[in-house]
Structures are given as structure tokens and as C-alpha cells.
Amino acid sequence: MKKEQEEKAVSKLNDIITLAERRGFFFPSCEIYSDAPSGFIDYGPNGIALKNKLIGAWREFLLKKDNMIEIDGSQIMAKSVFTASGHLTSFTDPLVDCSKCKSMFRADKLIEEKTGKIIPEKLKNEEYDKLLEKNKITCQKCGSKLGKAKRWNMMFQVGIGPEQREAYLRPETCQSIFVDFSRLFSTMRIKLPIGIAQLGKSFRNEVSPRQSLLRSREFTQAEVEVFFNPKKTEIAKFKDIENCKLRIQEDEKISEMTAKDAVKKKVVSSQLIAYYLSLMQQFGEKVGIPKDRIRFRKLSDGEKAFYAKEAFDFEILTSLGWIELAACNNRGDYDLCGHAKTSCKNLEVMDDNEKVLPWVFKLSMGIDRLIYIAMDLAFEKEMVKDEERAVLKLPANIAPIHVAIFPLVNKDGLPEIAQKIHKELKESFDVFYDFSGSIGKMYRRQDEIGTPFCITVDYQSKDDKTVTLRERDSMKQKRVKIDELKEVIEKALR
Ligand SMILES: [Zn+2]
């Protein structure tokens, strides 16, 4: 990114963070205390409303559409789980500390910042040492010499009971799905292929959390593990999406091709994988991400995990550049194999008289990232009559509030009319009632929350039973009969 562009991106990030804090979207956790650790975030009422709507869309357009099942696993899990998954040995980031002030940094990020090149997380420690020296990189805080690179394991360890038995906060939600798989398969009368989903918190002890929601130590994941028979990747439901146009980036070039062509040209290995990529893309579009800001970046062999058969990052173009929203990863039998071996349990299942250890295609999305992306795409600053207006042009289906209602003055029978409208509309929409301050200020507040409509009850309302309906993006106002409000709003939300 060019310098000017970069400054603009950072200033937008800061604008969104201050708006989020000012309007009850999200803010730092434990902020009244000086020992509040960084990388933890609390959501306020508007943030949780946005979050719930995005999660609702995930359930509606992914889980329900594909008849998946959902579980809710515990956040603390046994040590053995992470021995089997490999996290205890390899879930690490490269770390360097300052020889003088002891500040700690991610070695790869320091080199990236200095050189502008992408540095893999999985180089050998000596390779980082060489790069740090070659680029003359010193401590960012005090300028002193840095120590040698080492590996930092990001798992949060906890002690269970008074005997403090070793266990861990999960670093990803998928492990419960793997360890529960055998029970779910036998009790839920399911057949391969089957998507098993989970929404929940995950924890990673990052060296340096940054960019607010984009890299925090506690975050919400929405994951799907599709279990399938590797010999049966041609699936009937592929027909439903075969003409869906996927945007896939391979070797620096984005091409748009139908799911059918993607399989034919072997850009995607099978119908099954292409089907789930299509669902993911359709979900993105349903929550208002424009298609030209979406891409599946096919990872090269050097980038993807060693066990991955194929991997795509589902990325969205924001003002900070392309951000990974979800990892779509064909993990083969790596997970079930690891758990079968460590637990000494047979995790094979029957598929039409054949015993198989299923493969897994994983679609793992960060909900906090999705919230940030939605706000980044919606945020605008514009001049209105010499005054700056900040507005979140969120798609109406994910806006925290659909309609806000104000009486022009808090007397002369106007609040009673407004409250009656509030009560009626509440049954169909998310509605907010406000009566403090000037109408202009109340409009601005709702603009910043992303409320698509504001209704004002004035003296004319008493005479002709109409109100003013103001539209967020155009700021146009029109008079609408109170009786017709519901219909007008419903139509617009659709
Ligand atoms: Zn230092």
C-alpha cells in the first residue's frame, strides 16, 4: 500500500474504533483498571445486536440451507485433545525480546514492517535471526539490540480443581466437533457428508494483539466441519450451485468462474469443495459484502498447513486491504486420525456398508472480523451543510436498530402518539425510542449506529395521523400515514 493510502486506512480504523466506543458497539475490556490486559474486548448493546444478526445470517444461509447440525462445546478442554491435535508442540509464533528493556515482539511482523514483504510464521529461528540482522532491525521501543528468535506457544493453560490439573482454553472451536463426532454420528442418525457447526469463543495468547477486533486474544468463531467420504465427492446438491460464479485468486490473478468450471479446470478439487465455497460466498453476499470485494485466495503449498490437501482463504477487500474472514481448508483425515491414535478409539463410521475414516473440509470464520468488515464497508464521512456527518450505511438486515422514533417535543400529546407507534412497530422490527435533545442530534446519533429509518411525530401528526419518515442514506424525508408505516418499512427492509 502507498504511504498516503496507508495513512488513510489507519485513520479510518481509528474513526471506526472511536465510533464503536462512543456508540456502544465495542470497547476495551476492564477499561477502568490500569492492569487491564490488551487484546480483550467487550461488546455493548449495539455491537451485540449487530453480532447477533450476523450470527443469525450464518445459521440461516449456511447451516439451515445445508441441513447442518450444531453443537456448543466447552471452552476448557483436556490436555490430550491438544496433544492429539498437535497444538501443544506446534501452535507457536516466532518471538524476539529486547536485550535491554525486555519488550517482546513477533519476529515475522518486525521484519514485515521493515521490508514490506510477507514473512512466513513457520521459518526456522535461525532464519529470523539472519533476516533481523540483515535488515538492521532493533527494539521498536528503545532501539537496543534484539535477542535470538524463539518459539512462543499461544495456548492459555488453566489448572483444574485444587490439584490444578493441566488443561487448556481452546484455541479454536473445531476440536470439540472432532472429539464429539463419533457420538453425534451414532446418535443423530446422520449420514456422510454432514456439516457439523459450532459457534463460540476461542482463546489465543497472542504476542502482540492489535487492530482492535482483528487480532484479539479472545474471539468468537463460527466454524463448520464437513465430514465426507473421500471417495464420494460428487454430490447431488452441486446442481443447485453449479452456475454460481466463484471469485478465485490463483497466482496473483482473480478470475471469476462458475463452480462447474472451477471443478472442470481443477482449480477446485471436487464438487463437494466447490459446493461449500459457493455457500460461503453466498453467505458473504447475503450480509451485504459486494461481490467485487470478495475473493477465495488459493494458498500455495508453501503457505498451507502440511496436512492440508487444499486451502482457500476467504478474503474481503476493506480499507486496510484484503482481510482473511474465513479459512476454508481440506484437512484430509488429519484430525480424526490424530484423535483416534491418541484416544485409542476407533473413529471410523459406516457409509453405505463401507467403513471409512471421514475427511474434513473446514470453514472457519471469525465473527469479530466480520463485524469489523461490516463496519468498515459501511462507514462514511460526508459533509452536510458545512457539518461533517459520520454514517454507517449498514445493510438494513444487519443494522442493530431498524427504526428510531422521536416526538418533536416532549409534551402536548406527541410522546403518547410516538409511544403508541413504538409499541406497535416493536412487534415486527428492532425499534428505538428517544426523546432527548434536538431532532438533528438524534438523527446524527442514529446515523452513526446505522439505523436505516427515523420517524418523527410532530403537531401535524395530531391532525392528519401522518409522521415524517427519514431515510438514512439520502436523508430524504417524506410524510407517511401511521397506519401504513409497517408496510413501508417492511418493503424497504426486504
Ligand atoms: Zn528495548
Boltz pocket constraint, residues with backbone or C-beta under 6 A from the ligand:
constraints:
  - pocket:
      binder: B
      contacts: [[A, 98], [A, 99], [A, 100], [A, 101], [A, 102], [A, 103], [A, 139], [A, 140], [A, 141], [A, 142], [A, 143], [A, 144]]
      max_distance: 6.0
